[in-house]
Amino acid sequence: MMPGGMDPKKMQQMMKQMGINSEELDAKSVIIETADGKLIVEEPQVVKITMQGQVSFQISGKVRKESAISDEDVRMVAEQAGVSEEEARDALKDSEGDIAAAIMKLKEKEP
């Protein structure tokens, strides 16, 4: 039952009468790219809603964030910590793009 005790079939019928069509999509993952990185929705439930010619999507699922890591940030961390660019990139990934945290983490490893 839907909130308010409404039958899902009746709700679907009412939406159709109002010109609102919805369709559940079989999505494996959803990736939203932002200026700060990516939001990745795993095991998503995606509903495509069409109303008055406009299409929108309702997405729910397990969300994780991936920070954008620039080559410039990698070079800076590598120089400051005295490590390879590969180690610097890994440290930046582990610290979700936080430059200071990546440098501190790498410096802690020093003998």
N, C-alpha and C positions, 0 to 999 in steps of 0.2 A: 504494500500500500504506500502511496505517496503521502507526504506531509499533509495534514488536514483531512486524512481519510479518503482522498480521491484515488480512484482506480487508475493505474497507469495507462490502460487502454483508452479510458475516457479522456484523460489528460492529452494523450496523443491525438485523439479525434478533435478535441477542442483547438489544439494548436494548429492542426491542419485546416480547420475552418477559418482560423485567423490568418492563414497564409504563412504559417511557420512550419517548415519541414526540418526534421532532425534525422540524422543518420549516424550510427555508430561505426567508426572506422577501426580496422584491425591494424593498429600501429605497433611497431616493435620498440621504437624509442622516438622521442621528440627532442630536438636540439634548438635552443633559442640563443642566438648570438647577440651579445651586448657589447658595449664599448669596454667593459671590464672583464670579459671572458664569455663563457658559455654556461647556460643552465641546461642540464640534461635530465629529462624525465624518463625514467626507466619503468617498464611494465605499465605504460600509460593506458588510461581509458580516455579515448578521444571521441567527442561527439561534434559532428559538423552540423551547424544550424544555419539555415537559409531563411531570411525574413526580408520581404520587400526588396529582393534582389541583392541584398547584402549577405555575405557569408562570414560567419564567425566560428570559432572553435572553442570548445570547453575541454580543458585538459586537466587530468588529475593523475597522480602516481608518485613514485619515489623520485625526489629531486636531489640532484647533487650539482655542485658548482665547480667549474674549471676556470681558473684565472688565466687571463691572457698574459703570456710571458714574452716580452720583446727581446730581440737579440741584444739591444743596447743594455737592458737590465742584466742579461746573462754575462756580457763582457764586464760590466761594472762589478758584479759579485765575484767573478773569477779573479779580477785584478785585486780587489780589496781582500779577498780571502786567500789568494795565492794558490788557486786550484785550477783545474782544467775547466773549459766551458761546459763539458758534459756534466761534471760534478756540480757546477754552479746551477745549471738548468734543473738537475734533479733536486737540489736544495730549494730552489725557487718553487718547484712543483709541490714539494713537501710542505712548504710554508705558505702555500696558496698565493704566491706572487709577492709576499712581504719581503722586500729587499733586506731590511735590517735583520729580520729573523733568520733569513737564509745565511747571511754573513756570520751572524753569531753562531749558528749551528755548525758551520764549516770551521770556524775558529776553535770551537770546543774540541774538535777532532784532532787539532794539532798536538804533537807530542810535547 
